[in-house]
Amino acid sequence: MNRLLLVLLLSPLLGSAQATIDTLHWSATRRLQLTDFHSPTQPGLGGSDFHYQIGYEVRPTSVWSQPAIDAFCLMFRNLSWVSETARNERTLAYNQVLFDLVEVHTRLMKAKLIALRADRHFKQQATQIEYLTNAELGAEVNRFRAETGGGDDLPILKQWQLKVAQRLYDTPDLVTTFLSSKVGFGMFVGVGGFLPTGPVTQTINSAAGVVFGLDITYRRTVFLLHPTLYNGTLRAGFSHGNQTWAEDMKVTSSLVEVGLGHILANSSHRRLIPYVGYRLLDLSPRDQNDERYKGLSLLNHAPTAGLILDIKLGNNTPKADHSEDSFWFLRTKVSYSPLLSHDTFSGGLINLQVSLGGFSRVRKVTYKPEHTLISLQGTNLN
């Protein structure tokens, strides 16, 4: 009644195969229909012909986690056919048992692949498992065909229906599930500057330079480490610690902010993080070779508070196989800190930054076992 052809395509070819061939993935709720057999009938080759494929694919998650493994089982609709004289429930039942058998062995293969270690021998071992799975499947398909007489022995076909339905329940589907870690990391680089406020504006000019930094998050708490490097000039000379700083001296300002923030708002398009922390300012001459400036250095530290607005770039719609918190961002940051060295200068610094960066939480993959119940009620075989 039926001739079965196994089409085995290795996972690297899956993308091109699915792009050119009409396929139907196995489903517990969407059972085979006569309209799924799209190929023209081939006289003299039986009542039907069923073509299928099994395989696997491996997707990386992160450098700290195991890769995600998926196995697939599908039917080639444009290669499968049913003759006009065999367009009945018995033909559908026979081919459905075949399809269910393929799914059982696909699940067994996936469990074996998951048990492998993700090392340099994985591909070789996985290929061997795939080969053995298809050999075992082929042997069981031949036994099914022989015992049912190609589907003509109705009582035996019904027994196979019940047996395979039970095996689908006893062999759970290991559903690949991605979890986002509580810990995340972000890095950025950009440009910025600081603006003096208060009396210090009479001493230090505004400065511009390069900004970069690191964010480490735990849930919605963010630890900030943001060093910056600015170049500027002194507007007026001053004395500090028995050292004289000359007017119009070119200086380098190293500014480091360490703080704790909280993700106050987080959507698919933006993220808002207020924070508080501590700021260290290291002022030194840009020309270190000038003898007049040897040994000049000024350190100033003070509390700081600021606000970060991240505009997320690209499509950040949550996806099942991606961390919900992985994105590129355009960052705008503003902070303020007082200058507490009253013997030298007073006032404050407004720190402005615009940068580009990326953020990601570590993805972990788990496999949730789901038992499959197949309803055989209403099946009319004759």
LUMDREN-580241 format. One record per residue: residue number from 1; residue in three letters; z, y, x of N, C-alpha, C in turn. Coordinates in steps of 0.2 Angstrom, whole numbers. Each point is the difference from the previous one (the first is absolute). Layout:
N
marmi, drenlo, nzz, nyy, nxx, cazz, cayy, caxx, czz, cyy, cxx
NUM, Ala, Z, Y, X, Z, Y, X, Z, Y, X;
...
//
This chain:
382
marmi, drenlo, nzz, nyy, nxx, cazz, cayy, caxx, czz, cyy, cxx
1, Met, 0, -6, 4, 0, 6, -4, 0, 6, 4;
2, Asn, 3, 0, 6, 1, 6, 4, -2, -2, 7;
3, Arg, -3, 5, 4, -1, -1, 7, 4, 6, 3;
4, Leu, 4, -1, 5, 5, 5, 3, -3, 1, 7;
5, Leu, 0, 7, 2, -2, 2, 6, 5, 4, 3;
6, Leu, 3, -1, 6, 5, 4, 3, -4, 5, 5;
7, Val, 2, 6, -1, -3, 6, 4, 6, 2, 4;
8, Leu, 0, -1, 7, 5, 2, 4, -2, 6, 4;
9, Leu, 3, 6, -1, -1, 6, 4, 6, 2, 3;
10, Leu, 0, 1, 7, 6, 2, 3, 2, 7, -2;
11, Ser, 6, 2, 1, 3, 6, -2, -4, 6, 3;
12, Pro, -2, 0, 6, -4, 6, 3, -6, 2, -4;
13, Leu, -3, -5, -3, -6, 1, -4, 1, 2, -7;
14, Leu, 7, 0, -2, 1, 1, -7, -3, 6, -3;
15, Gly, 1, 6, 4, -2, 6, -3, -8, 0, -2;
16, Ser, -4, -2, 5, -7, 0, -1, -2, -5, -6;
17, Ala, 4, -6, 0, -2, -5, -5, 2, 3, -7;
18, Gln, 5, 3, -1, 2, 3, -7, -4, 6, -2;
19, Ala, -3, 3, 5, -4, 6, -1, -7, -2, -3;
20, Thr, -2, -6, 1, -7, -2, -2, 0, -6, -5;
21, Ile, 6, -3, -1, 0, -5, -5, 5, 1, -5;
22, Asp, -2, -2, -6, 4, 1, -6, 5, -5, -1;
23, Thr, 7, 2, 1, 5, -5, 0, 5, 2, -5;
24, Leu, 4, -6, -1, 6, 1, -5, 6, -4, 3;
25, His, 5, 4, 1, 6, -2, 3, 4, -5, -5;
26, Trp, 3, -5, 2, 4, -4, -4, 6, 4, -4;
27, Ser, 1, -2, -6, 5, 4, -4, 4, -5, -4;
28, Ala, 6, 1, -1, 4, -5, -5, -1, 2, -7;
29, Thr, -2, 6, -1, -1, 3, -7, -7, 0, -2;
30, Arg, -4, 1, 5, -8, 1, -2, -3, -6, 2;
31, Arg, -1, -5, -5, -3, -6, 2, -7, 0, 0;
32, Leu, -4, -5, 2, -7, -1, 1, -3, 1, -7;
33, Gln, -6, 3, -1, -4, 1, -6, -7, -2, 2;
34, Leu, -4, -2, -5, -7, -2, 1, -4, 5, 3;
35, Thr, 2, 6, -2, -4, 6, 2, 2, 2, 8;
36, Asp, 4, -4, 3, 1, 1, 7, -5, -4, 4;
37, Phe, -4, -4, -3, -5, -4, 4, -6, 4, -1;
38, His, -2, 4, 6, -6, 4, -1, -6, -3, 3;
39, Ser, 0, -5, 4, -6, -2, 4, -4, -4, -5;
40, Pro, -7, 0, 1, -4, -4, -5, 1, -7, 1;
41, Thr, -1, -4, -5, 1, -7, 0, -5, -4, 4;
42, Gln, 3, -5, 4, -5, -4, 4, 0, -7, -2;
43, Pro, -6, -1, -3, -1, -7, -4, 1, -6, 5;
44, Gly, 3, -5, -2, 1, -6, 4, 6, 0, 4;
45, Leu, 4, 5, 0, 6, 0, 4, 6, 0, -4;
46, Gly, 0, -3, -6, 6, -1, -4, 1, 6, -5;
47, Gly, 6, 0, -3, 1, 5, -5, 2, 6, 2;
48, Ser, 3, 1, 6, 3, 6, 2, 0, 0, 8;
49, Asp, 1, 6, 3, 1, 1, 7, 5, 5, 1;
50, Phe, 5, -1, 4, 6, 5, 1, 0, 1, 8;
51, His, -1, 7, 1, 1, 2, 7, 6, 4, 1;
52, Tyr, 4, -1, 6, 6, 3, 1, 1, 2, 7;
53, Gln, 5, 4, 2, 2, 1, 7, 7, 1, 0;
54, Ile, 3, -2, 6, 7, 1, 1, 0, 3, 7;
55, Gly, 5, 4, 2, 1, 3, 6, 6, 4, 1;
56, Tyr, 1, 4, 5, 6, 4, 1, -2, 6, 4;
57, Glu, 5, 5, -1, -1, 6, 4, 7, 3, 3;
58, Val, 0, 3, 5, 6, 2, 3, -1, 8, 1;
59, Arg, 6, 3, -2, 0, 7, 0, 6, 3, 4;
60, Pro, -1, 4, 5, 6, 2, 4, 4, 5, -5;
61, Thr, 7, 0, 2, 5, 4, -4, 2, 5, 5;
62, Ser, 3, -1, 6, 3, 4, 5, 1, -4, 6;
63, Val, 2, 4, 5, 1, -4, 7, 7, -3, -1;
64, Trp, 4, 1, -4, 6, -3, -1, 1, -5, -5;
65, Ser, -6, -2, -4, 1, -4, -5, -6, -6, 1;
66, Gln, 1, -5, -4, -5, -5, 0, -6, 2, -4;
67, Pro, -6, -2, 1, -6, 2, -4, 1, -3, -7;
68, Ala, -4, 3, -4, 0, -3, -7, -6, -5, -1;
69, Ile, 2, -5, -3, -5, -6, 0, -2, -1, -8;
70, Asp, -6, 0, -1, -2, -2, -7, -6, -5, 0;
71, Ala, 0, -4, -5, -5, -6, -1, -3, 2, -6;
72, Phe, -6, -2, -1, -4, 1, -6, -4, -6, -2;
73, Cys, -1, 0, -6, -4, -6, -4, -4, 3, -5;
74, Leu, -7, 0, 1, -5, 3, -5, -6, -5, -1;
75, Met, -3, 2, -6, -6, -3, -2, -6, 4, 1;
76, Phe, -6, -3, 2, -6, 4, 1, -4, -1, -7;
77, Arg, 1, 5, -4, -4, 0, -6, -7, -1, 0;
78, Asn, -3, 4, 5, -7, 0, 0, -3, -6, 3;
79, Leu, 4, -5, 2, -2, -6, 3, 1, -6, -5;
80, Ser, 5, 1, -4, 2, -5, -5, -4, 0, -6;
81, Trp, -1, -6, -3, -4, -1, -6, 3, -5, -5;
82, Val, -2, 0, -6, 1, -5, -5, -6, -1, -4;
83, Ser, -2, -6, -1, -6, -2, -4, 1, 1, -7;
84, Glu, -6, 1, -4, 1, 2, -7, 3, -6, -4;
85, Thr, -1, -6, 2, 3, -6, -3, 8, -1, 2;
86, Ala, 2, 3, 5, 7, 0, 2, 4, 6, -2;
87, Arg, -2, 4, -4, 4, 6, -1, 5, -1, -5;
88, Asn, 6, -3, 2, 5, -2, -5, 7, 0, 3;
89, Glu, 5, -1, -3, 7, 1, 2, 1, -5, 6;
90, Arg, -3, -6, -1, 2, -5, 5, -3, 2, 7;
91, Thr, -6, 3, 0, -2, 3, 7, 4, 5, 2;
92, Leu, 2, 5, -4, 5, 5, 2, 6, -3, 3;
93, Ala, 3, -5, -3, 6, -3, 2, 0, -3, 7;
94, Tyr, -6, -4, 0, -1, -3, 7, -1, 4, 5;
95, Asn, -3, 6, 0, -1, 5, 5, 6, 4, 1;
96, Gln, 4, 1, -5, 7, 3, 0, 4, -4, 5;
97, Val, 1, -6, -1, 4, -5, 4, -2, 1, 7;
98, Leu, -7, 0, 1, -2, 1, 7, 2, 6, 3;
99, Phe, 0, 6, -4, 2, 6, 2, 7, 0, 2;
100, Asp, 4, -3, -5, 7, 0, 1, 2, -4, 6;
101, Leu, -3, -5, 2, 1, -4, 6, -1, 4, 6;
102, Val, -5, 4, 0, -2, 5, 5, 6, 4, 1;
103, Glu, 3, 3, -5, 5, 5, 0, 7, -4, 3;
104, Val, 1, -6, -2, 6, -3, 3, -1, -1, 7;
105, His, -5, -2, 3, -1, -1, 7, 0, 7, 4;
106, Thr, -2, 5, -4, 0, 7, 3, 7, 2, 1;
107, Arg, 4, -1, -5, 7, 1, 1, 4, -4, 5;
108, Leu, -2, -6, 1, 3, -4, 5, -2, 3, 7;
109, Met, -7, 2, 1, -2, 3, 6, 4, 6, 2;
110, Lys, 1, 4, -5, 3, 7, 1, 7, -2, 3;
111, Ala, 4, -4, -3, 7, -2, 2, 0, -2, 7;
112, Lys, -5, -4, 2, -1, -2, 7, -1, 6, 5;
113, Leu, -5, 4, -2, -1, 6, 4, 6, 5, 1;
114, Ile, 4, 0, -6, 5, 5, 1, 5, -3, 5;
115, Ala, 1, -7, 0, 5, -3, 5, -2, 1, 7;
116, Leu, -7, 2, 1, -2, 1, 7, 3, 6, 3;
117, Arg, 1, 0, 7, 2, 5, 4, -6, 5, 1;
118, Ala, 1, 6, 0, -5, 5, 1, -1, 1, 8;
119, Asp, -3, -5, 3, -1, 1, 7, -7, -1, 2;
120, Arg, -2, -1, 6, -7, -1, 2, -3, -6, -2;
121, His, 4, -5, -2, -3, -6, -3, -1, 0, -7;
122, Phe, 2, 5, -4, -1, 0, -7, -6, -2, -3;
123, Lys, -6, 4, 3, -6, -1, -3, -3, -7, 1;
124, Gln, 2, -3, 6, -2, -7, 1, 3, -5, -5;
125, Gln, 7, 1, -1, 4, -4, -4, -2, 1, -7;
126, Ala, -2, 6, -2, -1, 2, -7, -7, -3, -2;
127, Thr, -5, 0, 5, -6, -3, -1, 0, -8, -1;
128, Gln, 5, -3, 3, 1, -7, 0, 3, -2, -7;
129, Ile, 5, 5, -2, 3, -1, -7, -5, 0, -5;
130, Glu, -5, 5, 0, -5, 1, -5, -5, -6, 0;
131, Tyr, -1, -2, 6, -5, -6, 0, 4, -6, -3;
132, Leu, 6, -2, 1, 3, -5, -2, 1, 0, -8;
133, Thr, 2, 7, -2, 1, 1, -7, -7, -2, -4;
134, Asn, -5, 2, 2, -7, -1, -3, -1, -8, 0;
135, Ala, 2, -3, 6, -1, -7, 0, 4, -4, -5;
136, Glu, 6, 2, -1, 5, -3, -5, -3, 2, -7;
137, Leu, -2, 6, -1, -3, 2, -7, -6, -4, -1;
138, Gly, -4, -1, 4, -7, -4, -1, 2, -7, -2;
139, Ala, 5, -3, 4, 2, -7, -2, 3, 0, -7;
140, Glu, 4, 4, -2, 3, 0, -7, -6, 2, -5;
141, Val, -4, 4, 1, -6, 1, -4, -4, -6, -1;
142, Asn, -1, -4, 5, -4, -6, -1, 4, -5, -4;
143, Arg, 6, 0, 1, 4, -5, -4, 0, 2, -7;
144, Phe, 1, 7, -2, -1, 2, -7, -6, -2, -3;
145, Arg, -6, 1, 4, -6, -1, -3, -1, -7, -2;
146, Ala, 3, -5, 5, -1, -7, -1, 4, -2, -6;
147, Glu, 6, 2, 0, 5, -2, -5, -2, 2, -7;
148, Thr, -3, 6, -1, -2, 2, -6, -8, -1, -2;
149, Gly, -3, -4, 5, -7, -1, -1, -4, 6, -1;
150, Gly, 1, 5, 4, -3, 6, 0, 1, 4, -7;
151, Gly, 6, -1, -3, 2, 3, -6, -1, -4, -6;
152, Asp, -3, -5, 0, -2, -4, -6, 6, -4, -3;
153, Asp, 5, -2, 5, 6, -4, -3, 5, 5, -2;
154, Leu, 0, 1, -7, 4, 6, -3, 7, -1, 1;
155, Pro, 3, -6, -1, 7, -1, 1, 3, 1, 7;
156, Ile, -4, -2, 5, 2, 1, 7, -1, 8, 2;
157, Leu, -5, 3, -3, -1, 7, 1, 6, 4, -3;
158, Lys, 3, -2, -6, 6, 3, -2, 6, -1, 4;
159, Gln, 0, -6, 3, 6, -2, 5, 0, 5, 6;
160, Trp, -6, 1, 2, -1, 5, 6, 1, 7, -2;
161, Gln, -1, 2, -6, 1, 6, -2, 8, 1, 0;
162, Leu, 4, -4, -3, 7, 0, 0, 3, 0, 7;
163, Lys, -3, -5, 5, 3, 0, 6, -1, 6, 4;
164, Val, -6, 3, 0, -2, 6, 4, 4, 6, -3;
165, Ala, 1, 0, -6, 4, 6, -3, 7, -1, 3;
166, Gln, 3, -6, 0, 7, -1, 3, 0, 2, 7;
167, Arg, -5, -1, 4, 0, 1, 7, -1, 8, 1;
168, Leu, -3, 3, -4, -1, 8, 0, 7, 3, -1;
169, Tyr, 4, -4, -4, 7, 3, -1, 5, -2, 6;
170, Asp, -1, -6, 2, 4, -3, 6, -2, 4, 7;
171, Thr, -6, 2, 0, -2, 4, 6, -1, 7, -1;
172, Pro, 6, 4, 1, 0, 7, -2, -5, 4, 4;
173, Asp, -2, 5, -4, -5, 5, 4, 5, 5, 4;
174, Leu, -1, 0, 6, 4, 4, 5, -4, 7, 0;
175, Val, 3, 5, -5, -3, 6, -1, 2, 5, 6;
176, Thr, -5, 2, 3, 1, 5, 6, 3, 7, -2;
177, Thr, 6, 1, 2, 3, 6, -2, 2, 5, 6;
178, Phe, -2, 6, -1, 2, 5, 6, 6, 4, -2;
179, Leu, 4, 1, 5, 6, 4, -1, 0, 5, 5;
180, Ser, 3, 6, -2, 0, 6, 4, 7, 0, 3;
181, Ser, 1, 0, 7, 6, 1, 3, 4, 6, -2;
182, Lys, 6, 0, 1, 5, 6, -1, -2, 5, 6;
183, Val, -2, -3, 6, -1, 4, 6, -7, 2, 0;
184, Gly, -1, 7, 2, -7, 2, 1, 0, 5, 6;
185, Phe, -6, 1, 2, -1, 4, 6, -6, 5, -1;
186, Gly, 1, 6, 3, -5, 5, -1, -1, 4, 7;
187, Met, -6, 2, 1, -2, 4, 6, -5, 5, -2;
188, Phe, 1, 6, 4, -5, 5, -2, -1, 4, 7;
189, Val, -5, 4, 0, -2, 5, 5, -3, 6, -3;
190, Gly, 1, 6, 2, -3, 6, -3, 1, 6, 4;
191, Val, 0, 6, -3, 1, 6, 3, 5, 4, -4;
192, Gly, 3, 5, 3, 6, 3, -3, 2, 6, 4;
193, Gly, 5, 3, -2, 3, 6, 3, 7, 2, -2;
194, Phe, 3, 4, 3, 6, 3, -2, 0, 7, -1;
195, Leu, 4, 3, -4, 0, 7, -2, 7, 2, 1;
196, Pro, 2, 5, 5, 7, 2, 1, 2, 5, -6;
197, Thr, 6, 0, -2, 2, 4, -5, 6, 4, 2;
198, Gly, 2, 6, -3, 6, 3, 2, -1, 4, 7;
199, Pro, 5, 1, 3, 0, 4, 7, -4, -3, 5;
200, Val, 0, -7, 0, -4, -4, 5, -7, 2, 0;
201, Thr, -3, 3, -5, -7, 2, 0, -2, 6, 5;
202, Gln, 6, 3, 2, -1, 5, 6, -1, -3, 7;
203, Thr, 2, -7, 0, 0, -3, 7, -6, -5, 0;
204, Ile, -1, -4, -5, -5, -6, 1, -5, 1, -5;
205, Asn, -6, 0, 2, -6, 0, -4, -1, -7, -4;
206, Ser, -4, 0, -5, -2, -6, -4, -3, -4, 5;
207, Ala, 0, -7, -1, -3, -5, 5, -4, -5, -4;
208, Ala, -5, -3, 3, -4, -5, -4, -1, -6, 5;
209, Gly, -1, -6, -2, -1, -6, 4, -1, -6, -4;
210, Val, 1, -6, 4, -1, -6, -3, 7, -3, -3;
211, Val, -1, -4, -5, 6, -3, -4, -2, -7, 0;
212, Phe, 5, -4, 0, -1, -8, -1, 7, -2, -2;
213, Gly, 0, -7, -2, 7, -2, -2, 0, -7, -3;
214, Leu, 6, -2, -2, 1, -7, -2, 4, 0, -6;
215, Asp, -1, -3, -5, 4, -1, -6, 2, -8, -1;
216, Ile, 6, -1, -1, 2, -7, -2, 4, 0, -6;
217, Thr, -2, -4, -5, 3, 1, -7, 3, -7, -1;
218, Tyr, 6, 1, -4, 3, -6, -3, 1, 2, -7;
219, Arg, -4, -4, -4, -1, 2, -7, -2, 7, -1;
220, Arg, 4, 4, -3, -2, 7, -1, 3, 5, 6;
221, Thr, 4, -3, 4, 3, 4, 6, -5, 1, 6;
222, Val, 0, 5, 2, -5, 1, 6, 4, 3, 6;
223, Phe, -1, -3, 6, 2, 2, 6, -5, 4, 4;
224, Leu, 1, 6, 2, -6, 4, 3, 2, 1, 7;
225, Leu, -6, -1, 4, 1, 2, 7, -7, 4, 2;
226, His, 1, 6, 0, -6, 5, 0, 0, 4, 6;
227, Pro, -3, -2, 6, -1, 5, 6, -6, 4, -1;
228, Thr, 0, 6, 2, -5, 5, 0, -1, 3, 7;
229, Leu, -5, 3, 2, -1, 3, 6, -4, 7, -1;
230, Tyr, 3, 6, 1, -3, 6, -2, -1, 4, 7;
231, Asn, -5, 4, 0, -1, 5, 5, 0, 7, -3;
232, Gly, 4, 5, 4, 0, 6, -3, 2, 5, 6;
233, Thr, 2, 6, -2, 2, 5, 5, 6, 4, -2;
234, Leu, 4, 3, 5, 6, 4, -2, -2, 7, -2;
235, Arg, 2, 2, -5, -1, 7, -2, 4, 5, 4;
236, Ala, 6, -2, 2, 4, 5, 4, 4, -5, 5;
237, Gly, 2, 3, 5, 4, -4, 5, 8, 0, -2;
238, Phe, 3, -5, 2, 7, -1, -1, 4, -4, 5;
239, Ser, 6, 0, 0, 4, -3, 5, 4, -6, -4;
240, His, 1, -5, 3, 3, -6, -3, 3, -4, 6;
241, Gly, 7, -1, 0, 3, -5, 5, -2, 2, 7;
242, Asn, 1, 7, 2, -2, 3, 6, -7, -1, 2;
243, Gln, -4, -1, -4, -8, -1, 1, -3, 6, -4;
244, Thr, -5, 2, 3, -4, 6, -3, -7, -3, -2;
245, Trp, -2, 1, -6, -6, -2, -3, -4, 7, -1;
246, Ala, -6, 0, 3, -4, 6, 1, -4, 1, -6;
247, Glu, -2, 6, -2, -4, 2, -6, -7, -3, 2;
248, Asp, -3, -2, -6, -7, -3, 0, -1, -6, 4;
249, Met, 6, -3, 2, 0, -7, 3, -3, -5, -5;
250, Lys, -5, -4, 3, -2, -6, -4, 4, -5, 0;
251, Val, 2, -3, -6, 5, -5, 0, -2, -6, -4;
252, Thr, 3, -6, 1, -1, -6, -4, 6, -1, -4;
253, Ser, -1, -2, -6, 6, -1, -5, -1, -7, -2;
254, Ser, 5, -4, 2, 0, -7, -3, 5, 0, -5;
255, Leu, -2, -2, -6, 5, 0, -6, 0, -7, -3;
256, Val, 6, -3, 0, 1, -7, -3, 4, 1, -6;
257, Glu, -2, -3, -5, 4, -1, -6, 2, -7, -2;
258, Val, 6, -1, -1, 3, -7, -2, 3, 1, -6;
259, Gly, -2, -4, -5, 3, 1, -7, 0, -6, -5;
260, Leu, 3, 1, -5, 0, -5, -6, -3, 3, -6;
261, Gly, -4, -3, -3, -3, 3, -6, 0, -5, -6;
262, His, -2, 2, -6, 0, -5, -5, -7, 2, -4;
263, Ile, -3, -6, -2, -6, 1, -3, 1, 1, -8;
264, Leu, 0, 7, -1, 2, 2, -7, -6, -1, -5;
265, Ala, -6, 0, 2, -5, -2, -5, -6, -4, 4;
266, Asn, -2, -5, -3, -5, -4, 3, -5, -3, -5;
267, Ser, -6, 3, 0, -6, -2, -5, -5, -3, 4;
268, Ser, -6, -1, -3, -6, -3, 3, -3, 6, 4;
269, His, 1, 6, -1, -3, 5, 3, 4, 5, 5;
270, Arg, 7, 0, -1, 4, 4, 4, 7, -3, 1;
271, Arg, 3, 3, 5, 7, -2, 2, 4, 6, 2;
272, Leu, 6, 1, -3, 4, 6, 2, 7, -3, 3;
273, Ile, 1, 3, 6, 6, -2, 4, 4, 6, 2;
274, Pro, 5, 2, -3, 5, 5, 3, 4, -4, 5;
275, Tyr, 2, 4, 5, 4, -3, 6, 5, 5, 3;
276, Val, 5, -3, 3, 5, 4, 4, 1, -3, 7;
277, Gly, 1, 4, 5, 1, -4, 7, 2, 5, 5;
278, Tyr, -2, -1, 6, 2, 4, 6, -6, 1, 4;
279, Arg, 0, 6, 3, -6, 3, 3, 2, 2, 7;
280, Leu, -4, -3, 5, 1, 2, 7, -6, 4, 3;
281, Leu, 1, 6, 2, -5, 4, 3, 1, 1, 8;
282, Asp, -5, -2, 3, 0, 1, 8, -6, 5, 2;
283, Leu, 3, 5, 2, -5, 6, 2, 0, 0, 8;
284, Ser, -6, -1, 3, -1, 0, 7, -7, 4, 2;
285, Pro, 0, 3, 6, -6, 3, 2, -6, -4, 0;
286, Arg, -6, 2, -2, -6, -4, 0, -2, -1, 8;
287, Asp, 0, 5, 4, -2, -1, 7, 6, -2, 4;
288, Gln, 1, -6, 1, 6, -3, 4, -1, 1, 7;
289, Asn, -6, 2, 3, -1, 1, 7, 2, 7, 2;
290, Asp, 1, 4, -4, 2, 7, 1, 7, 0, 3;
291, Glu, 1, 3, 6, 7, 0, 3, 5, 4, -4;
292, Arg, -3, 5, -4, 5, 4, -3, 3, -3, -6;
293, Tyr, -4, -6, -3, 3, -3, -6, 3, -7, 2;
294, Lys, 1, -1, 6, 4, -7, 2, 6, 0, -3;
295, Gly, 2, -6, -4, 6, -1, -3, 2, 3, -6;
296, Leu, -5, 4, -3, 1, 3, -6, -1, -5, -6;
297, Ser, 5, -1, -4, 0, -4, -6, 5, 2, -5;
298, Leu, -2, 0, -6, 5, 2, -6, 0, -6, -5;
299, Leu, 6, -2, -2, 0, -5, -5, 4, 3, -6;
300, Asn, -2, -2, -6, 3, 3, -6, -1, -5, -5;
301, His, 6, -2, -3, 0, -5, -5, 4, 3, -6;
302, Ala, -3, -3, -6, 3, 3, -6, -2, -5, -6;
303, Pro, 4, 1, -6, -2, -4, -6, -7, 2, -2;
304, Thr, -3, -4, -4, -7, 2, -3, 0, -3, -7;
305, Ala, -5, 3, -4, -1, -3, -6, -7, 1, -2;
306, Gly, -4, -4, -3, -7, 1, -1, -2, -4, -6;
307, Leu, -7, 1, -2, -3, -4, -5, -7, -2, 2;
308, Ile, -1, -7, -1, -7, -3, 1, -4, -1, -6;
309, Leu, -6, 1, 0, -4, -1, -5, -6, -4, 3;
310, Asp, -1, -7, -2, -5, -4, 2, -5, -1, -6;
311, Ile, -7, 2, 2, -5, -1, -5, -4, -6, 2;
312, Lys, 1, -5, -4, -3, -7, 1, -8, 0, 0;
313, Leu, -3, -3, 5, -7, 0, 0, -3, -7, -2;
314, Gly, -6, 1, -3, -3, -7, -3, 3, -2, -6;
315, Asn, -3, -6, -2, 3, -3, -6, 6, -4, 1;
316, Asn, 5, 2, -3, 7, -3, 1, 2, -4, -6;
317, Thr, -5, -2, -4, 2, -4, -6, 3, -7, 3;
318, Pro, 6, -2, -3, 3, -6, 2, -4, -6, 0;
319, Lys, -1, -4, 5, -4, -6, 0, 5, -6, 1;
320, Ala, -2, -6, -3, 4, -6, 1, 1, -2, 7;
321, Asp, -5, 1, 4, 0, -3, 7, 1, 6, 5;
322, His, 3, 6, -2, 1, 5, 5, 7, 3, -2;
323, Ser, 3, 2, 5, 7, 3, -1, -1, 7, -4;
324, Glu, 4, 1, -4, 0, 6, -5, 1, 6, 4;
325, Asp, 3, 0, 6, 1, 6, 4, -3, -1, 7;
326, Ser, -7, 0, 0, -4, 0, 6, -5, 5, -2;
327, Phe, 0, 6, 4, -5, 5, -1, -1, 5, 6;
328, Trp, -5, 4, 0, -1, 5, 4, 2, 6, -3;
329, Phe, 2, 5, 3, 3, 6, -3, -2, 7, 4;
330, Leu, 0, 5, -4, -1, 7, 3, 7, 3, -1;
331, Arg, 4, 2, 5, 6, 2, 0, 1, 8, 1;
332, Thr, 4, 3, -5, 2, 7, 1, 8, 0, 1;
333, Lys, 2, 3, 5, 7, 0, 1, 3, 7, 2;
334, Val, 6, 2, -3, 3, 6, 1, 7, -1, 1;
335, Ser, 3, 3, 5, 7, -1, 2, 3, 7, 2;
336, Tyr, 7, 0, 0, 3, 6, 2, 6, -2, 4;
337, Ser, 2, 4, 6, 6, -1, 4, 2, 6, 2;
338, Pro, 7, 1, 1, 2, 7, 2, 0, -1, 8;
339, Leu, 1, 6, 3, 1, 0, 7, 7, 3, 1;
340, Leu, 4, -5, 3, 7, 1, 1, 3, 3, 6;
341, Ser, -5, 2, 5, 2, 3, 6, 1, 7, 0;
342, His, 5, 2, -3, 1, 7, -2, 1, 5, 7;
343, Asp, 1, -3, 5, 1, 4, 6, -7, 2, 3;
344, Thr, -5, -4, -2, -7, 1, 2, -4, 3, -5;
345, Phe, -1, -4, -5, -4, 3, -6, 2, -4, -6;
346, Ser, -1, 3, -6, 2, -3, -6, -6, 1, -5;
347, Gly, 1, -4, -6, -5, 0, -5, -2, -7, -2;
348, Gly, -6, -2, 0, -2, -7, -2, -7, -1, 1;
349, Leu, -2, -6, -1, -7, -3, 1, -2, -3, -6;
350, Ile, -6, 2, -2, -4, -4, -5, -5, -4, 3;
351, Asn, 0, -6, -1, -5, -5, 3, -5, -2, -5;
352, Leu, -6, 1, 1, -6, -2, -4, -4, -5, 3;
353, Gln, -2, -5, -4, -4, -5, 3, -5, -3, -5;
354, Val, -6, -2, 2, -5, -3, -4, -3, -6, 5;
355, Ser, 0, -6, -3, -2, -6, 4, -3, -5, -4;
356, Leu, -3, -5, 3, -3, -6, -3, 4, -6, 3;
357, Gly, 1, -4, -5, 4, -6, 2, -1, -6, -4;
358, Gly, 3, -6, 1, 0, -6, -4, 7, -3, -1;
359, Phe, 1, -3, -5, 6, -3, -2, -1, -7, -3;
360, Ser, 4, -5, 2, 0, -6, -3, 6, -4, 1;
361, Arg, 2, -4, -6, 5, -4, 0, -2, -7, 2;
362, Val, 4, -4, 4, -2, -6, 2, -1, -5, -6;
363, Arg, -6, -3, -1, -1, -5, -5, 2, -7, 2;
364, Lys, 3, -3, -5, 2, -7, 0, -3, -4, -5;
365, Val, -2, -6, 1, -4, -4, -5, 5, -6, -1;
366, Thr, 0, -2, -7, 4, -5, -2, -5, -4, -5;
367, Tyr, 2, -6, -2, -4, -4, -4, 5, -3, -6;
368, Lys, -2, 3, -6, 4, -2, -6, -3, -6, -3;
369, Pro, 3, -6, -1, -2, -5, -3, -1, 0, -8;
370, Glu, -6, -1, -3, 0, 1, -7, -3, -7, -3;
371, His, 3, -3, -4, -2, -6, -3, -5, 1, -6;
372, Thr, -5, -4, 0, -6, 1, -5, 1, -5, -5;
373, Leu, 0, 3, -6, -1, -4, -7, -7, 0, -2;
374, Ile, -3, -5, -1, -7, -1, -3, 1, -3, -7;
375, Ser, -3, 4, -5, 1, -2, -7, -7, -4, -1;
376, Leu, 2, -7, -3, -6, -4, -1, -1, -1, -8;
377, Gln, 4, 4, -4, 0, 0, -7, -7, 3, -2;
378, Gly, -2, -3, -5, -7, 2, -3, -6, -2, 3;
379, Thr, 1, -5, 5, -6, -2, 4, -3, -6, -4;
380, Asn, -6, 1, -2, -3, -5, -4, -5, -4, 4;
381, Leu, 2, -6, 2, -5, -4, 4, -2, -6, -4;
382, Asn, -7, -1, 0, -3, -6, -4, -6, -2, 4;
//
